[in-house]
């Protein structure tokens, strides 16, 4: 983190304090308040962390005003078009695009770890068949720490690397098994001659009586969905992973914490909620009614797949996703898909409405992804698990960066206490 000679002045009760300003490579600089409490005796107040940088990072950057997302400096639209998921994983994890040999070696290592410990199959059977696959994923990913004892020591770089590869390799297997379990079909083992996306599609859709012919266009679309969700700087689930692991918790448990946070409808759960909303709207003539509800402060309803904490412009991922939706639906011969028509018309009407324009609310990554996933054959309950598979590499990259940082401290926010002042305990008969 580059320090500069610039500083900010803070005046409290007539006394002036200098606070250093740290310079960012891109985006806002930050006022360094690390010594604020020690020197001044006050905390800062920022619920929801709207103005607080919780760490420095070299992985991902979002320019919300411009609608730019870049990983290690490369814009997401170029990565979505020219790269593929495992190459993006390498980039996020190690900082640079791989050479051919480095990529082959990385792909080999991931491929060698796709199977789950056989004993874990029995754990699935403990869940109810109608469990949400996210509930199963939370349990199974946490349970990895009970099966892979040789990669739990976060202070050993080799064990961190093994845990990294294991999670990237096993996450599609766990998600696919969660799906198979909930539809009552036998698990399909991974096949290491297939690429990452094709293998995932096959594990979800093959059955013992009929293998699944992987359509290369669908597998490319699946890979692109993984790529578009791979990382997103300090979002809620990533911050959860950082906070959970700052205590020294093992990597599998920390990633399970990220999955929990992702599940919520304001975050990764929005893709499921969005498709359900589009289906509920059903036909374009009902759109004005839903836009009216979204604008009504007395109605908790929000347009799902719309708005973002950081983007005040088009989410660049949504642009690629919209194009991908058109391609996939055309391939499958369902261009006149009514849900896509509702989505496009809803986007158009919202972007012409002063409420959404003035608040800079644009479609986000979750707006079109569900339409593609549904067309591929996934039920809505699998949308967020697929997000979790994709985001695992982001969580791990950020976790590795944090653990390697010599400044690492346990994450421990402060508070503005508004409760009762000190008082004496009152015996129950006197209350
Ligand atoms: N529909 C209607 N109004 C909205 C929406 C929406 N989708 N999003 C924000 N607003 C309004 C909100 O009511 C508020 O109005 P006011 O200033 O009058 O109180 C204003 O816009 C700012 O919203 P906020 O809730 O203060 O903003 P935030 O940064 O805390 O929330 C968000 C960001 C993504 C949680 C929110 O936009 C939202 O709930 N969107 C719908 C859920 C969604 O699509 N989430 C996926 C996000 S992208 C993928 C991911 O992160 O996983």
Boltz pocket constraint, residues with backbone or C-beta under 6 A from the ligand:
constraints:
  - pocket:
      binder: B
      contacts: [[A, 235], [A, 265], [A, 266], [A, 267], [A, 268], [A, 269], [A, 270], [A, 294], [A, 295], [A, 301], [A, 302], [A, 303], [A, 304], [A, 305], [A, 306], [A, 307], [A, 308], [A, 309], [A, 310], [A, 359], [A, 361], [A, 364], [A, 365], [A, 366]]
      max_distance: 6.0
